[in-house]
């Protein structure tokens, strides 16, 4: 989950709620063999990231690239791969996690 950022209260609050739901569902559903996890995506290559930032002459994609330790935006395929992994038998002992797919942004 992201650190606090001005102007993002609503979306970060929503993310916090999802993480809380997953923790609750993990406790309630594990005995039935149901796993619950959440993926927290970082800045992802979409048409939206190519618009300008408020008060900045650089595009949003460049603004985000500077924040990401890996120096690039994620892709929809990378998010899908994380979801496929969590849905697969390879993650059969993983439940109740918040998996950041964010190029290291959460570590900052």
N, C-alpha and C positions, 0 to 999 in steps of 0.2 A: 504494500500500500504506500502511496506517495506521502512525502512529508508535506507539512502545511505550506500553502502558497496563496498569496493574496488573490482574491477573486475566484477561487476554486472551491469555496466552502460547500456548495451544494453537491458537486460531483464527488469530492473527497468524503463528505458525509455519507453519500450513497455507497461508496466503496467500503467504508467502515461498517455499514449495516450488512453488506453482503458477507464480509469476513465474519461478523458475529453470527449470522444465520448459518454459515458453514460450520462453525464450531458447535453450535447447538444441534444441527442436523447430524454431525458426526457422533455426538454423544447419544442421540436418540435413535439413530438408524444402524449403527455399527453391528448390533446384535442380530440384525436381519440381513447382514452381508451387503449393505448399501454403503458406498463410500461417497463422501462429499468433499470437494476441493474447489478452490477459486483461483482463477488466473488473473493477475494484475498486470495488464499490458502497459508498457511504456510508450513513448511516442512512436507511432507506427506510420509507415509510408502510405498515405491516403491523399486524395485530392485536397482535403482540408488543410494539410500542413504546408501547402504552397501559397496560402494567402498571407498577407503582411501582418506582422504583430502590431498591436496598438503602440504608438510612440516609437516605433523602430523602422528603420529603412530596410532592414534585412527581412527576408521571408521567414515565416514561422519554422520551416524545415531547418534552416540554418541556425536559428535560435535554439531549437531543440538539440541539434547535433552537438552544440557546444556544451550542453548539459549531460550528455550521455558518455560515460567512460569509454565505450567501444567506438565512439565517434561517428555513429551512423544511426539512422532510424531502423526500427524493426520492420518486418514484413508480415502481411496477413498469413503467408505460408508458415512463418515461424510460430505465430500464435496458434494456428491450426495444428501444427506438429505437437505443441505442448498439450493442447486439448486431446489430441489423439493418444498421446502417451498416457495421460491421466485416465482416459477411458479404457485403456488396454490392460491385458493381464500382466504386462510388465510392471505395472504400478499397483499390483494387487494388495500390497501392504502399506500403501500411502493413502492416508485420509486425514482430513482436517487441516490441510495446509493452504497457505496463500502463496502461490507460485509466481514470483515476479518474472515476467518475460520482458525485460526492459533494458538490456545492454549494460547492466550494472548501476542504473540510476538509483535504485533503492538503497544501494550501499553507501551513497553519499550522505 
